[in-house]
Amino acid sequence: MARHRALVTQHLENVSREALERYQDIVRAHIRNRQGIYALYRHGKLYYVGLASDLRGRLKSHLRDKHGASWDRFGVYLTIGDEHMRELESLILRIVKPAGNKVKGKFAKSENLLPKVRKDLRRRRREEEERLLGSRTQGTAEGRGTRKSESARATASGRRPVLAAYIQRPLRIVAKYKRKTYRARVRRDGSISLGGRLYNSPSVAGSAVVKRSCNGWTFWSYERSPGDWVRLETLRER
């Protein structure tokens, strides 16, 4: 089994500026040509965060550049490779907002969940309003003829879709079986649309693919966040 690859392999924290100035050879011996994240502090508070492919060289330059008189202690966090360095720096900048950093951290591929949260809040408020005050179309011919919900259609068999208790919005699910990828869509009411048919549970939908009994919670996966596909069973762990 492959060993877990650490993000931070070594670190040096809360070291005074004076130590860097007086004993550069000792500090250099440990961080020379090493890459990672560094942090500068002023009077115990974080002042500046940056990333560097040569931490020793960057710290030395900060002794005399525009930040030179603004910090009194530092810390370094050494990494192997730079795969997550820029995102780690951005994460720190967005959370802490150090006084010395003028540029806000940016994520290359992260999805902003705020629009989805806003949409869910609006939907929840509409549902609460209808529960408290009644539907605006209730009792009208148009309402009876055109406002039939997805949930009513999916539960015509008399059973509520299993996923209805775990989702708030439609989502895509996928499964791989015998080197073939199967794609389905979970509708807002929790029913699963697969091959032009509706299924009330992931296990029944999975059985339709494998032609035998199937645990749909482990058979299907959904995209929890962009590029992060996990088993459907994680919905029940919330």
Order of alpha helices (4+ residues) and beta strands (2+ residues): beta-alpha-alpha-beta-beta-alpha-beta-alpha-alpha-alpha-alpha-beta-beta-beta-beta-alpha-alpha-beta-beta
